[in-house]
């Protein structure tokens, strides 16, 4: 019933964007950039899959750094790079790495990829504001897209929240 709300009783507000049945909260009173999406794609053209999460035994900044780590692609994902990665800045607060590679692994998954998707892939990873990652894998016959958010935990691990788009 007060004419003026005392400072101690005020609550912080955060900008929220709703997209594809998910709510995204910017950790500040105003966002520094528009809610990201895949380059040259309209979010309304996509359906959001079931969200997933995992706990990574790594810091959030190491998770973001994987987008630019050539050895990560070759060792962890068993890809043979067909040339140097291309690094650019598509927007303020965003860094993008694009690389072309051969699917070189012998796992069942990689063998199926070569048959049903293609023997090569162009991967585009865009890191927004340090802990948002948009991943797009373009094969000859199919394109995969997913969105990751990395939340640092007090114990040095990272809670990763993701969504696949179709």
N, CA and C of each residue as an Amber inpcrd file, in Angstrom:
protein
   498
   0.8090000  -1.1990000   0.0000000   0.0000000   0.0000000   0.0000000
   0.8520000   1.2640000   0.0000000   2.1770000   1.0920000  -0.1510000
   3.0570000   2.2590000  -0.1190000   2.9940000   2.9980000  -1.4450000
   3.1990000   4.2720000  -1.3910000   3.2300000   5.0850000  -2.5980000
   4.4830000   4.8180000  -3.4120000   5.5720000   4.4590000  -2.7340000
   6.8340000   4.1520000  -3.4030000   7.3820000   2.8440000  -2.8200000
   7.8320000   1.9630000  -3.6940000   8.3670000   0.6800000  -3.2350000
   9.7860000   0.8950000  -2.7260000  10.0910000   0.4610000  -1.4940000
  11.4480000   0.6300000  -0.9780000  12.4450000  -0.2120000  -1.7810000
  13.7010000   0.2390000  -1.8890000  14.7360000  -0.4480000  -2.6800000
  14.9040000  -1.8980000  -2.2380000  14.8650000  -2.1880000  -0.9380000
  15.0810000  -3.5450000  -0.4530000  13.9630000  -4.5050000  -0.8710000
  12.8170000  -3.9850000  -1.2820000  11.6810000  -4.8340000  -1.6510000
  11.5850000  -5.0670000  -3.1590000  12.4790000  -4.4820000  -3.9250000
  12.4300000  -4.6280000  -5.3790000  13.1040000  -5.9330000  -5.8070000
  12.5810000  -6.5150000  -6.8450000  13.1540000  -7.7460000  -7.3610000
  13.8130000  -7.4910000  -8.7030000  14.8790000  -8.2480000  -8.9680000
  15.5490000  -8.1420000 -10.2670000  14.6600000  -8.7680000 -11.3340000
  14.7590000  -8.2570000 -12.5230000  14.0310000  -8.8350000 -13.6410000
  15.0240000  -9.3100000 -14.6800000  14.6400000 -10.3260000 -15.4400000
  15.4860000 -10.8990000 -16.4740000  14.6900000 -10.9920000 -17.7620000
  15.3650000 -10.7050000 -18.8630000  14.7140000 -10.8000000 -20.1640000
  14.5060000 -12.2690000 -20.5190000  13.3190000 -12.5960000 -21.0150000
  12.9680000 -13.9670000 -21.3730000  12.4730000 -13.9810000 -22.8190000
  12.9030000 -15.0140000 -23.5600000  12.4340000 -15.2190000 -24.9270000
  11.8400000 -16.6160000 -24.9920000  10.6340000 -16.7190000 -25.5390000
  10.0220000 -18.0330000 -25.7490000  10.1860000 -18.3970000 -27.2140000
  10.7270000 -19.6080000 -27.4460000  10.9260000 -20.0650000 -28.8180000
  10.8040000 -21.5860000 -28.8510000  10.0360000 -22.0800000 -29.7930000
   9.8890000 -23.5220000 -30.0060000   9.5540000 -24.2640000 -28.7170000
   8.5880000 -23.7690000 -27.9640000   8.1150000 -24.3790000 -26.7220000
   9.1230000 -24.3440000 -25.5810000  10.1960000 -23.5620000 -25.7110000
  11.1910000 -23.4500000 -24.6470000  11.3240000 -21.9880000 -24.2410000
  11.6290000 -21.7500000 -22.9810000  11.8690000 -20.4010000 -22.4780000
  13.3640000 -20.2370000 -22.2380000  13.9270000 -19.1480000 -22.7330000
  15.3450000 -18.8430000 -22.5810000  15.4530000 -17.5500000 -21.7770000
  16.2770000 -17.5760000 -20.7540000  16.4340000 -16.4340000 -19.8680000
  17.8340000 -15.8640000 -20.0470000  17.9180000 -14.5640000 -20.3010000
  19.2050000 -13.8930000 -20.3730000  19.5790000 -13.4680000 -18.9600000
  20.7910000 -13.7270000 -18.5550000  21.2220000 -13.4620000 -17.1720000
  21.6020000 -11.9980000 -16.9730000  20.6460000 -11.1480000 -17.1490000
  20.8230000  -9.7140000 -16.9550000  19.5030000  -9.0270000 -17.2170000
  19.4080000  -7.7660000 -16.8610000  18.1330000  -7.0640000 -17.0330000
  17.8020000  -6.8330000 -18.5020000  18.8260000  -6.7090000 -19.3570000
  18.5970000  -6.6020000 -20.8000000  19.6150000  -7.4820000 -21.5190000
  19.2310000  -8.0290000 -22.6300000  20.1270000  -8.9080000 -23.3750000
  21.1520000  -8.0860000 -24.1510000  22.3310000  -8.6630000 -24.3280000
  23.3870000  -8.0060000 -25.0980000  23.2660000  -8.2980000 -26.5880000
  22.4850000  -9.3290000 -26.9330000  22.3040000  -9.7210000 -28.3270000
  20.9570000 -10.4120000 -28.4620000  20.3880000 -10.4320000 -29.6800000
  19.1260000 -11.1340000 -29.8770000  19.3090000 -12.6280000 -29.6560000
  18.2480000 -13.3020000 -29.2980000  18.3070000 -14.7500000 -29.1010000
  18.8470000 -15.4010000 -30.3680000  19.9550000 -16.1370000 -30.2750000
  20.5650000 -16.6950000 -31.4840000  19.7680000 -17.8510000 -32.0790000
  20.0000000 -18.0650000 -33.3560000  19.4760000 -19.2400000 -34.0380000
  20.4570000 -19.5900000 -35.1480000  20.1630000 -20.6080000 -35.9010000
  21.0590000 -21.0570000 -36.9530000  21.1290000 -20.0170000 -38.0620000
  22.3210000 -19.8230000 -38.5920000  22.5990000 -18.7970000 -39.5860000
  21.6550000 -18.9040000 -40.7870000  21.0100000 -17.7930000 -41.1110000
  20.0880000 -17.6870000 -42.2500000  18.8930000 -18.6330000 -42.1630000
  18.4800000 -18.9960000 -40.9540000  17.3240000 -19.8690000 -40.7680000
  16.2820000 -19.1550000 -39.9080000  15.0030000 -19.4250000 -40.1880000
  13.9000000 -18.8440000 -39.4340000  13.4630000 -19.8360000 -38.3620000
  13.5040000 -19.4570000 -37.0750000  13.1120000 -20.3790000 -36.0050000
  11.7040000 -20.9460000 -36.1680000  10.8180000 -20.1970000 -36.8190000
   9.4410000 -20.6730000 -36.9990000   9.3500000 -21.8400000 -37.9820000
  10.4160000 -22.0960000 -38.7450000  10.4280000 -23.2080000 -39.6970000
  10.8490000 -24.5260000 -39.0470000  11.1220000 -24.5100000 -37.7330000
  11.6630000 -25.6840000 -37.0540000  10.7860000 -26.1280000 -35.9010000
  10.9190000 -27.3950000 -35.5600000  10.2700000 -27.9670000 -34.3900000
  11.3780000 -28.3820000 -33.4310000  11.1780000 -28.0720000 -32.1790000
  12.1560000 -28.3810000 -31.1420000  11.9300000 -29.8080000 -30.6460000
  12.9860000 -30.5940000 -30.6070000  12.8960000 -31.9490000 -30.0630000
  12.8650000 -31.9170000 -28.5460000  12.8120000 -33.0870000 -27.9570000
  12.7970000 -33.1920000 -26.4980000  14.1380000 -32.7060000 -25.9440000
  14.1150000 -31.7510000 -25.0120000  15.3670000 -31.2660000 -24.4210000
  16.1040000 -32.3950000 -23.6900000  17.4240000 -32.3090000 -23.6610000
  18.2350000 -33.2910000 -22.9420000  19.2780000 -32.5470000 -22.1170000
  19.8640000 -33.2430000 -21.1730000  20.9390000 -32.6340000 -20.3930000
  21.9730000 -33.6960000 -20.0550000  23.1710000 -33.2230000 -19.7880000
  24.2480000 -34.1110000 -19.3650000  25.2110000 -33.3160000 -18.5100000
  25.9370000 -33.9970000 -17.6590000  26.9470000 -33.3540000 -16.8210000
  28.3110000 -33.6830000 -17.4080000  29.0490000 -32.6560000 -17.7930000
  30.3830000 -32.8450000 -18.3720000  31.4300000 -32.5780000 -17.2990000
  32.4190000 -33.4350000 -17.2440000  33.5110000 -33.2620000 -16.2760000
  34.5370000 -32.2970000 -16.8550000  34.0730000 -31.0910000 -17.1390000
  34.8930000 -30.0620000 -17.7580000  34.2960000 -28.7080000 -17.4160000
  35.1190000 -27.6720000 -17.4580000  34.6020000 -26.3250000 -17.2250000
  33.8320000 -25.8630000 -18.4590000  32.9490000 -24.8930000 -18.2770000
  32.1350000 -24.3890000 -19.3960000  33.0110000 -23.7850000 -20.4820000
  34.0980000 -23.1150000 -20.0990000  34.9250000 -22.4600000 -21.1160000
  35.7180000 -23.4790000 -21.9290000  36.0330000 -24.6340000 -21.3380000
  36.6680000 -25.6880000 -22.1320000  35.6580000 -26.2900000 -23.1070000
  34.4090000 -26.3980000 -22.6690000  33.3520000 -26.8960000 -23.5610000
  33.2140000 -25.9630000 -24.7680000  33.2160000 -24.6530000 -24.5370000
  33.1240000 -23.6840000 -25.6370000  34.3520000 -23.7440000 -26.5280000
  35.5190000 -23.9580000 -25.9240000  36.7680000 -23.9940000 -26.6930000
  36.8120000 -25.1800000 -27.6580000  36.0570000 -26.2530000 -27.3750000
  36.0330000 -27.4080000 -28.2880000  35.5940000 -27.0130000 -29.6970000
  34.8210000 -25.9480000 -29.8120000  34.3530000 -25.5070000 -31.1310000
  35.5070000 -25.0890000 -32.0320000  36.6580000 -24.7820000 -31.4400000
  37.8030000 -24.2860000 -32.2080000  39.0200000 -25.2090000 -32.1030000
  38.8250000 -26.3960000 -31.5560000  39.9210000 -27.3240000 -31.2820000
  39.9970000 -28.4090000 -32.3530000  40.9550000 -28.2770000 -33.2650000
  41.1040000 -29.2180000 -34.3800000  41.3390000 -30.6390000 -33.8710000
  42.1540000 -30.7880000 -32.8530000  42.4310000 -32.1230000 -32.3220000
  41.1750000 -32.7760000 -31.7470000  40.2820000 -31.9760000 -31.2010000
  39.0170000 -32.5070000 -30.6760000  38.2130000 -33.1830000 -31.7840000
  38.0980000 -32.5180000 -32.9380000  37.3210000 -33.0870000 -34.0520000
  37.9240000 -34.4140000 -34.4960000  39.2450000 -34.4350000 -34.6390000
  39.9160000 -35.6270000 -35.1580000  39.9400000 -36.7630000 -34.1440000
  40.1930000 -36.4530000 -32.8800000  40.3490000 -37.4960000 -31.8660000
  39.0190000 -37.9890000 -31.3120000  38.1800000 -37.0870000 -30.8810000
  36.9220000 -37.4720000 -30.2340000  35.8680000 -37.9050000 -31.2490000
  35.7550000 -37.1830000 -32.3570000  34.7000000 -37.4630000 -33.3320000
  35.1820000 -38.2720000 -34.5260000  36.4590000 -38.6150000 -34.5620000
  37.0340000 -39.4350000 -35.6320000  36.7640000 -38.8500000 -37.0140000
  37.0500000 -37.5470000 -37.1450000  36.8920000 -36.8560000 -38.4170000
  38.2700000 -36.4910000 -38.9510000  38.4450000 -36.5420000 -40.2520000
  39.6950000 -36.1470000 -40.9080000  39.4300000 -34.8130000 -41.5880000
  40.0410000 -33.7470000 -41.0630000  39.8040000 -32.4170000 -41.6300000
  40.3210000 -32.3520000 -43.0590000  39.5250000 -31.7680000 -43.9490000
  39.8700000 -31.6410000 -45.3600000  40.4940000 -30.2850000 -45.6750000
  40.7620000 -29.5150000 -44.6680000  41.3730000 -28.1970000 -44.8170000
  41.3230000 -27.4950000 -43.4820000  41.9560000 -26.3420000 -43.3880000
  41.9380000 -25.6230000 -42.1020000  40.5410000 -25.0890000 -41.7950000
  40.1840000 -25.0050000 -40.5120000  38.8780000 -24.4380000 -40.1580000
  38.8250000 -22.9530000 -40.5020000  37.6250000 -22.4760000 -40.7840000
  37.4010000 -21.0560000 -41.0590000  36.7710000 -20.4450000 -39.8070000
  37.3970000 -19.4080000 -39.2780000  36.9050000 -18.7450000 -38.0750000
  36.4260000 -17.3590000 -38.4670000  35.2150000 -16.9890000 -38.0180000
  34.7340000 -15.6430000 -38.2810000  33.8560000 -15.1600000 -37.1350000
  33.3750000 -13.9530000 -37.2570000  32.5540000 -13.3010000 -36.2420000
  31.2530000 -12.8530000 -36.9110000  30.2130000 -13.7060000 -36.9130000
  28.9850000 -13.3640000 -37.6380000  28.1440000 -12.2730000 -36.9760000
  28.4050000 -11.9950000 -35.6990000  27.6430000 -10.9730000 -34.9720000
  28.4370000 -10.5880000 -33.7260000  28.1300000  -9.4280000 -33.1570000
  28.7800000  -9.1060000 -31.8830000  28.4790000 -10.2120000 -30.8620000
  29.4390000 -10.5570000 -30.0470000  29.3260000 -11.5840000 -29.0100000
  29.2110000 -12.9920000 -29.5780000  29.5580000 -13.2030000 -30.8500000
  29.4900000 -14.5360000 -31.4630000  30.7740000 -14.8230000 -32.2310000
  31.2540000 -16.0500000 -32.1010000  32.4000000 -16.5370000 -32.8770000
  31.9870000 -17.8560000 -33.5010000  32.3570000 -18.0170000 -34.7820000
  31.9150000 -19.2100000 -35.5220000  33.1270000 -19.9260000 -36.1220000
  33.0860000 -21.2500000 -36.0420000  34.1110000 -22.0940000 -36.6530000
  33.4100000 -23.0310000 -37.6430000  33.8690000 -23.0170000 -38.8960000
  33.3230000 -23.8960000 -39.9260000  34.4530000 -24.7800000 -40.4210000
  34.2060000 -26.0770000 -40.4450000  35.2340000 -26.9840000 -40.9660000
  34.5880000 -28.0730000 -41.8100000  35.3450000 -28.5410000 -42.7880000
  34.9080000 -29.6060000 -43.6930000  35.7510000 -30.8330000 -43.3450000
  35.0960000 -31.9670000 -43.1950000  35.8500000 -33.1570000 -42.8100000
  35.2540000 -34.4240000 -43.4040000  36.0830000 -35.4310000 -43.4160000
  35.7050000 -36.7670000 -43.8620000  35.2890000 -37.5720000 -42.6350000
  34.2020000 -38.3370000 -42.7570000  33.7770000 -39.2370000 -41.6870000
  34.7100000 -40.4420000 -41.7550000  35.6850000 -40.4960000 -40.8380000
  36.7700000 -41.4700000 -40.9520000  36.6470000 -42.6510000 -39.9990000
  35.7460000 -42.6200000 -39.0610000  35.6650000 -43.6610000 -38.0340000
  35.1780000 -45.0010000 -38.5550000  35.4430000 -46.0410000 -37.7590000
  35.0120000 -47.3950000 -38.0960000  33.8630000 -47.8780000 -37.2280000
  33.2900000 -47.0010000 -36.4030000  32.1690000 -47.4150000 -35.5600000
  30.9400000 -47.6770000 -36.4390000  29.9860000 -48.3830000 -35.9020000
  28.7430000 -48.6360000 -36.6200000  28.0750000 -47.3100000 -36.9880000
  28.0780000 -46.3560000 -36.0590000  27.4730000 -45.0520000 -36.3170000
  28.1200000 -44.3670000 -37.5200000  29.4640000 -44.3530000 -37.5690000
  30.1540000 -43.7100000 -38.6920000  29.9140000 -44.4530000 -40.0050000
  29.8590000 -45.7630000 -39.9630000  29.5800000 -46.5340000 -41.1850000
  28.1750000 -46.2170000 -41.6960000  27.2110000 -46.1050000 -40.7730000
  25.8440000 -45.7530000 -41.1640000  25.7860000 -44.3190000 -41.7120000
  26.5370000 -43.3940000 -41.0990000  26.5800000 -42.0290000 -41.6130000
  27.0640000 -41.9990000 -43.0590000  28.1290000 -42.7430000 -43.3490000
  28.6700000 -42.7490000 -44.7110000  27.6500000 -43.2920000 -45.7120000
  26.8500000 -44.2710000 -45.3040000  25.8590000 -44.8550000 -46.2130000
  24.6380000 -43.9450000 -46.3660000  24.0930000 -43.4600000 -45.2630000
  22.8120000 -42.7590000 -45.3080000  22.9140000 -41.2270000 -45.3390000
  24.0520000 -40.6530000 -44.9550000  24.1840000 -39.1940000 -44.9480000
  25.2000000 -38.7450000 -45.9900000  26.4470000 -39.1130000 -45.8320000
  27.5130000 -38.8910000 -46.8120000  28.8570000 -39.2040000 -46.1660000
  29.8830000 -39.2190000 -46.9880000  31.2300000 -39.5200000 -46.5010000
  31.9170000 -38.2770000 -45.9470000  31.3490000 -37.1070000 -46.2140000
  31.9220000 -35.8570000 -45.7160000  30.8390000 -35.0330000 -45.0200000
  31.2870000 -34.1010000 -44.1960000  30.3620000 -33.2370000 -43.4710000
  30.9910000 -31.8550000 -43.3320000  30.1450000 -30.8370000 -43.3920000
  30.5580000 -29.4760000 -43.0680000  29.9020000 -29.1320000 -41.7420000
  30.7220000 -28.8520000 -40.7480000  30.2150000 -28.5450000 -39.4100000
  30.4380000 -27.0680000 -39.1390000  29.3800000 -26.4360000 -38.6380000
  29.4440000 -25.0290000 -38.2750000  29.0610000 -24.9130000 -36.8070000
  29.9940000 -24.4390000 -35.9940000  29.7490000 -24.2530000 -34.5620000
  29.8290000 -22.7710000 -34.2570000  28.7670000 -22.2250000 -33.6900000
  28.7560000 -20.8060000 -33.3480000  28.5750000 -20.6750000 -31.8440000
  29.5340000 -20.0170000 -31.1980000  29.4790000 -19.7760000 -29.7610000
  28.9820000 -18.3500000 -29.5490000  27.8930000 -18.2330000 -28.8090000
  27.2850000 -16.9290000 -28.5130000  27.4830000 -16.6240000 -27.0280000
  28.0270000 -15.4580000 -26.7250000  28.1250000 -15.0170000 -25.3330000
  28.8400000 -16.0060000 -24.4360000  29.7230000 -16.7840000 -24.9630000
  30.5720000 -17.7290000 -24.2410000  29.9440000 -19.0830000 -23.9150000
  28.6630000 -19.1680000 -23.5940000  28.1460000 -20.4630000 -23.1580000
  26.9000000 -20.9450000 -23.9030000  26.6140000 -20.3580000 -25.0430000
  25.5490000 -20.8520000 -25.9160000  26.2200000 -21.3400000 -27.1960000
  25.8780000 -22.5440000 -27.6200000  26.5120000 -23.1180000 -28.8130000
  25.4450000 -23.6280000 -29.7800000  25.5210000 -23.1500000 -31.0100000
  24.6560000 -23.6360000 -32.0860000  25.5230000 -24.5360000 -32.9620000
  25.0860000 -25.7800000 -33.1740000  25.8570000 -26.7480000 -33.9580000
  25.0290000 -27.1630000 -35.1650000  25.6420000 -27.0830000 -36.3440000
  24.9680000 -27.4910000 -37.5780000  25.9140000 -28.3980000 -38.3540000
  25.4620000 -29.6120000 -38.6430000  26.2460000 -30.5520000 -39.4420000
  25.5440000 -30.7840000 -40.7690000  26.1830000 -30.3690000 -41.8710000
  25.5810000 -30.5190000 -43.1970000  26.2510000 -31.6710000 -43.9380000
  25.4840000 -32.7260000 -44.1350000  25.9010000 -33.8680000 -44.9380000
  25.2720000 -33.7030000 -46.3170000  25.6430000 -34.5480000 -47.2790000
  25.0440000 -34.4550000 -48.6140000  23.5360000 -34.6830000 -48.5870000
  23.0780000 -35.6370000 -47.7510000  21.6750000 -36.0410000 -47.7750000
  20.8440000 -35.5310000 -46.6050000  21.4790000 -34.9930000 -45.5890000
  20.7530000 -34.5790000 -44.3830000  21.5480000 -33.4940000 -43.6580000
  20.8290000 -32.6560000 -42.8980000  21.4600000 -31.6520000 -42.0520000
  20.9720000 -31.8550000 -40.6300000  21.9050000 -31.8540000 -39.6830000
  21.5110000 -31.9590000 -38.2740000  21.8040000 -30.6300000 -37.5920000
  20.9100000 -30.2460000 -36.6810000  21.0750000 -28.9890000 -35.9670000
  20.7260000 -29.1970000 -34.5010000  21.5780000 -28.6820000 -33.6280000
  21.2090000 -28.6690000 -32.2250000  21.8000000 -27.4730000 -31.5040000
  21.2050000 -27.1980000 -30.3880000  21.4580000 -26.0050000 -29.5870000
  21.9150000 -26.4690000 -28.2090000  23.0280000 -25.9400000 -27.7070000
  23.5460000 -26.3140000 -26.3900000  23.7210000 -25.0740000 -25.5250000
  23.3790000 -25.1990000 -24.2670000  23.6500000 -24.1500000 -23.2910000
  24.4890000 -24.7760000 -22.1870000  25.5700000 -24.1120000 -21.8280000
  26.5000000 -24.6550000 -20.8440000  26.4120000 -23.8520000 -19.5580000
  26.0470000 -24.5270000 -18.4770000  25.8650000 -23.8870000 -17.1840000
  26.9910000 -24.3210000 -16.2530000  27.8720000 -23.3830000 -15.8400000
  28.9660000 -23.7660000 -14.9440000  28.4430000 -24.1540000 -13.5600000
  29.0280000 -25.2000000 -12.9970000  28.6520000 -25.6620000 -11.6660000
  29.7860000 -25.3470000 -10.6910000  29.4570000 -25.2700000  -9.4210000
  30.4450000 -24.8980000  -8.4040000  31.5990000 -25.8930000  -8.3110000
  31.3790000 -27.1540000  -8.6530000  32.4320000 -28.1690000  -8.5280000
  33.3520000 -28.2260000  -9.7510000  33.2180000 -27.2570000 -10.6840000
  34.0810000 -27.2080000 -11.8620000  33.5530000 -27.9940000 -13.0440000
  32.4350000 -28.6780000 -12.8820000  31.8200000 -29.3880000 -14.0010000
  30.8660000 -28.4410000 -14.7190000  30.2550000 -28.9300000 -15.7880000
  29.3240000 -28.1240000 -16.5660000  28.0540000 -28.9230000 -16.8150000
  26.9280000 -28.3390000 -16.5000000  25.6390000 -28.9390000 -16.8360000
  25.3080000 -28.4280000 -18.2420000  25.1530000 -29.3460000 -19.1840000
  24.8850000 -28.9870000 -20.5800000  23.4300000 -29.3060000 -20.8790000
  22.7040000 -28.3100000 -21.3400000  21.3060000 -28.4860000 -21.7460000
  21.2680000 -28.3670000 -23.2610000  20.5790000 -29.2850000 -23.9010000
  20.5460000 -29.2630000 -25.3520000  19.1850000 -29.5620000 -25.9170000
  19.0310000 -29.1870000 -27.1800000  17.8070000 -29.4430000 -27.9320000
  18.1840000 -29.7020000 -29.3790000  17.5730000 -30.7110000 -29.9560000
  17.7520000 -31.0040000 -31.3740000  16.5990000 -30.3460000 -32.1190000
  16.8880000 -29.7620000 -33.2750000  15.8500000 -29.1350000 -34.0860000
  15.6330000 -29.9190000 -35.3670000  14.3490000 -29.9970000 -35.7690000
  14.0310000 -30.6640000 -37.0460000  13.0530000 -29.8160000 -37.8100000
